[in-house]
């Protein structure tokens, strides 16, 4: 029953969340006057940002990798901790990027765009995820 029509819901999740994030990002770019960057371009502001980005990404990978072993060892009870640690790591990455953009970027609104893009993207993904897969809440929180 849990995975009855999961394929359609997953497709709807990808289509709905993807298009919503795309449209909100267009709106945010117009509000903050930020130019669209190429998809696979280097988004770092300078060499110091590049160095810190590598450090944070490396530590993030190690932390999430080690935490995932806890999920393997302790089962679903530890999955909430993995989710929280992943969210904290993502927050640190966004804050480092926004900090460097605020200090060194040409456009003074780039850091605001980064913060709002991350916040609205997270809200959209959580909203679509909870509305299309409510049974996953019970799995995550052991309800």
Phi, psi and omega in degrees: 000327182294322185253025187304300180240040185295329180298314179292320179294322178294318177297318178295322177299311181298314182293313183292311181293318180298313180290324178295315179297318179300312182292320179294322179294324175299314179298316180296321178298321178291320181296314185268356179066039182257136179283149178283132178266157178296154189298313182254031181276162177279112186269012181278146185280318180206185183292326177296318177298319179298317180296312180294325178296318177295319179297311181296318179295319178296312178296322179298316180298317180295316181297313181292323179297314180293320180294327179295334174293330176295322177294320178295319183285315188257355175080203186300338181298330181269355183293329177295321178295321177297318178297315180294319179293320177297319178295319179295319179296317177298320178297317179298318180298317180293319180293322176296314179298314181295322178298315178292323178294322180294321185278324190239348186288153179291314179272123184289344181267001182297321180293325176294319177299317179299314181294314181290325177298315180293317181295310182292323177298318178295316179298318180296314181295316179295318180297311178295320180296314181290322182286327181268336181229063183294336180291341179289336176297317178297324179291316183291320185259008179052046180276000000 
